[in-house]
């Protein structure tokens, strides 16, 4: 006997970007933009909760983003920041 309807597709298959957001967050948090590191870290944690995966990459991205922001603020305050003046 055939079913009258096709079975539903798996929940959001192929939409898991936990690792992508986490790696982007770590890269941006370490290299240039702490704010982007925090944002991508949040997205990684959100997807990890949704798909039942580890949240470690997201938390690392947030930590590196915060460290970047604090380090930049300290360097700017002391006048040693190599960026624009």
PyMOL commands that set and color helices and strands:
alter all, ss='L'
color gray80, all
select helices_A, chain A and resi 18-31+34-51+56-78
alter helices_A, ss='H'
color red, helices_A
deselect
rebuild
show_as cartoon
